[in-house]
Amino acid sequence: GQSLLIHLGMTGGIFYSRKNHPQKKHDHFIIEFTDGTQIRYHDPRKFGKVKRLDSSKIDKISEIAKLGPEVFEISPREFVEILKKRKGRIKTILLNQKVLAGLGNIYSDEALFDAKIHLLTKADKLKEKRLLKLLQWSGLRGARA
């Protein structure tokens, strides 16, 4: 089958709409369904990408193959192990998509604030309890952006 690979960039979004809803200036891609509803890809700054490809080739795309696990797909133990073996700053590590996929700037900021962890703290210096507190933040466990 076929798949759509969508990278939202910094300002992109996917929106559900009725056909009669006016199209916006930066609606760059529209999928229309038989019932008149639509899915619209909106990206004012045009940093995102939309690509149609054979579903069997998704895992072969270098950007996808290099991604780390998503936070909501790993156990708390795996989360702690991944971060404890990193010597860099916790915020930088959380943003590194090769380490943990899907965490953006806002999710990592909110999670660090909630866990009372300074963004410059070295990940390998954090106690397991603090890392688990970081993981417990609901936005981090549910981040799919």
C-alpha positions in Angstrom: 0.0 0.0 0.0 0.8 3.7 0.0 1.6 5.9 2.9 1.9 9.6 3.6 5.1 10.7 5.4 4.5 14.1 7.1 7.0 16.2 8.9 5.2 19.2 10.4 8.3 21.4 10.7 8.1 24.2 13.2 4.7 25.6 12.3 2.9 22.9 10.4 -0.3 21.3 11.5 -3.0 18.8 10.3 -6.6 19.9 10.6 -10.0 18.3 10.1 -12.4 20.5 8.2 -15.7 20.5 6.3 -15.4 21.1 2.5 -17.4 24.3 2.8 -15.0 25.8 5.3 -12.9 28.4 3.5 -9.5 27.3 2.5 -6.7 29.3 4.3 -3.7 30.8 2.6 -1.2 28.3 3.9 -3.3 25.1 3.4 -0.8 23.4 1.1 -2.2 19.9 1.0 -5.8 18.7 1.2 -7.3 15.2 1.3 -11.0 15.2 0.6 -13.2 12.3 1.6 -16.5 11.2 0.0 -18.6 12.7 2.8 -17.2 16.2 2.1 -14.8 16.3 5.1 -11.2 17.1 4.6 -7.8 16.7 6.2 -5.7 19.8 5.6 -2.0 20.3 6.0 -1.4 23.9 7.0 2.2 25.3 7.1 2.7 29.1 7.1 6.5 29.0 7.2 6.8 26.0 4.8 9.3 24.2 6.9 7.4 20.9 6.8 7.3 18.2 4.2 4.6 15.8 2.8 5.7 12.8 0.8 3.8 9.8 -0.7 5.6 6.5 -0.8 5.3 2.8 -0.8 4.6 1.7 2.8 7.3 -1.0 2.6 9.9 1.7 2.2 9.2 3.8 5.3 11.7 2.1 7.5 14.4 2.5 4.8 14.2 6.3 4.8 17.4 7.5 6.6 15.6 10.1 8.8 13.2 7.4 10.1 15.8 4.6 10.4 17.9 6.9 12.7 15.1 7.8 15.1 15.4 6.6 18.7 12.4 5.0 20.5 9.4 7.1 21.3 9.0 7.8 25.0 5.5 6.2 25.3 6.8 3.0 23.7 9.5 2.2 26.2 9.4 1.1 29.8 10.4 3.4 32.7 13.5 1.3 33.1 14.5 1.7 29.5 13.9 5.5 29.8 16.3 5.7 32.8 18.9 3.6 31.1 18.9 5.6 27.9 19.4 8.9 29.8 21.8 7.6 32.4 24.4 6.6 29.8 24.4 10.1 28.2 26.9 12.6 29.5 25.3 15.7 27.9 22.9 18.3 29.1 19.4 16.8 29.8 17.6 19.3 27.6 19.9 18.7 24.6 19.5 15.0 25.0 15.7 15.2 25.2 15.7 17.1 21.9 18.0 14.7 20.2 15.7 12.6 18.0 18.3 9.9 17.6 18.1 9.3 21.4 14.3 9.7 22.0 12.0 10.5 19.1 9.1 12.9 19.1 10.0 15.2 21.9 10.1 18.9 20.9 11.1 22.0 22.6 7.8 22.7 24.4 7.4 19.1 25.7 10.9 18.9 27.0 10.6 22.4 28.7 7.3 21.6 30.4 8.6 18.2 31.6 11.8 19.5 33.0 10.0 22.4 34.7 7.5 20.0 36.3 10.2 17.6 37.4 12.2 20.6 38.8 15.3 19.7 36.7 17.4 22.5 35.3 17.9 22.2 31.5 21.7 22.4 31.8 21.9 19.5 34.3 24.0 16.6 33.0 21.8 13.6 32.3 24.2 11.0 33.8 24.3 13.0 37.1 20.5 12.7 37.7 19.2 10.2 40.2 16.8 7.5 38.9 14.0 9.0 41.0 14.4 12.4 39.2 14.4 10.8 35.8 11.2 8.8 36.7 9.6 12.1 37.9 10.5 13.5 34.5 8.9 10.5 32.7 5.7 10.8 34.9 4.9 14.2 33.4 1.7 13.4 31.4 2.7 15.5 28.4 6.0 13.6 28.0 4.3 10.2 28.2 1.6 11.4 25.7 3.9 13.4 23.4 3.2 12.5 19.8 3.9 15.7 18.1 
